[in-house]
Amino acid sequence: MGDDTWAGLADQFADVLCHGVLGYLERPERLVDQLCRCAAPGGIVSIMTGNANAMAVRPALERRWEDALASFDARHETGVLGAAEVELEAGRRDPYRRLSRVFHLVGRRETD
């Protein structure tokens, strides 16, 4: 994905979603800026990406030691999603917030 992917995009949208993409980019700042510009005034921007710092948690809890060790250097996780309610509650509390498999950031663009 190039830095100018949406450079010519004139449309704005009520909802802008970017889920599971930022983890593949070395420098996601430009894309995040473009996503925010695509949101209409009052629109929602939802960004979700994996938490590289927590990749070893799941295999360690399952006693898959080799997988856990390899996960310390991994950038992406494969597997099924956990229960949404549990993930949401964990995201509200420390230290669980730092152990979450994903980050989910939701923002609303100010109205002009």
N, C-alpha and C positions, 0 to 999 in steps of 0.2 A: 504494500500500500504506500503510494508516494505521498510526499508532503503536500502536494497540490491536488489531492484526490477530489475535493469538493470546491476548489478555488472558484469555479465559475457558477456554482449553485446559487441561484437567486431566491429559491423558495424557502419558506420557513414552515415548520411543522409543529403541531400541538404537542406531540410526543416524539422524542428522539431516544432510541435505544441503542446501546453499544454493549453487548454482552459477550464475553469470551473472546475479545479481540486484543485488548491492550497488552495482555501478557506476551503476545507475539512480537511486539514492537520494542525496539531498544530504547527509543525516545518518544513516548506517546504524547508529549505536551502539545504538539501542533494539532494532532487529531482531536484531543480533548477541546482545544480552542475552537476548532471547526465545528464540532458537535454542538457546542454551546451557541455558536452563531447561527446554526440551523434551527434552533428552537425559536418559535414565535414568542412575542411578549406574553408572559404568563404561562408559557409552555414548560413541560417537564423534560428533564434530561436524566436518563437512567444509565449508569455505567456500572458494569459488573466485571470483575476480573479475579483470577486466582491469586491466592496469597502464597507466594513462594516460600515464605518463612514457616509455613505450616504443613508442607508436603510430607514430612516424615511422621506426622502424628497418627494418621490412619493406619499405615502398615505397622507402626510400633504397637498400637493398641491391639492389633490382630496378631501380634508376635511374629510378624514376617520381618525378621531382623535384617536380612539382606536387602529387601525392598526398602526398608526404613533407612538404612545406611545410604543406599543409592539415591534416595529422595532428597538428601541434604543438598545435592548439587543439581537436582532436577528443576526445570522451570514450569513444567506442566504435569497435572495429575490426570490419570484416567480412572474411571470408576463411576459408580452411581451417586446421585445426589442424596444427601441425608434428608430427614424430615424437615420441611420448611419451617414449621413452628419452632422446632428446637434450634435451627440455625438462626432464626430471627431473635429468639430470646438470648442465645449465646452472644449475638452481636451487640447486645445492650449491656453486657457485663464484662468486667475484667476479672481474671486474665483470659477468659474465653474469647473475648473480642479479638485478641491477638493471635488466637489459635484457629480462627475461622478459616475454612478452606477457600472462601471467596470474600472479596470486598464488594459491597454494593453501595454505591453513592447515588443518591437521588437529589436533584435540585430543581428549583423553579426559576425560570428567567424573570427578572423584574419587568413589570409593565412600564412602557415608556411614558 
